[in-house]
Amino acid sequence: MTLLSEVSVNDGVVTGRRDGDTATEQLEASLPAVVSVTDQSGEARYPSFKGIMAAKKKPVESLDLEDLELEADEVGLAGAWTAVDSATERPARTAGTIVKDEGEGGKQLAEFLAGQKFI
């Protein structure tokens, strides 16, 4: 699960919300799961100086497929449950509408918002 803006874990299930430009998705996966979050997911927790120094001394453990009791065809591209059919770049954003306020700016803004069905 990637690019989540909210994450919660309950009873062996991780749930999250992914906000897109046009839609919001609610996702759910059973544990164990790999999750990535956006900068909007909550407050960052910064380690103390003591924690940083302790982390530098910890050994890095490396595991191979045998350690994880996995076969090569269960991981990577061969083991992927999804496939990307195509990808396209987002169109460039337009500059928008600039309103010069000569006493009618509020009215023009209200008309624009009503036209977009925001109000």
Secondary structure, DSSP 4 states (H G I P E B T S, - for coil): --SBSEEEEETTEEEEEEE-SS-EEEEEEESS----B-TTSS---PPPHHHHHHHHHSPPP---TTTTT--GGGSHHHH-S-------PPPPPP-------SS-HHHHHHHHHHHTT--
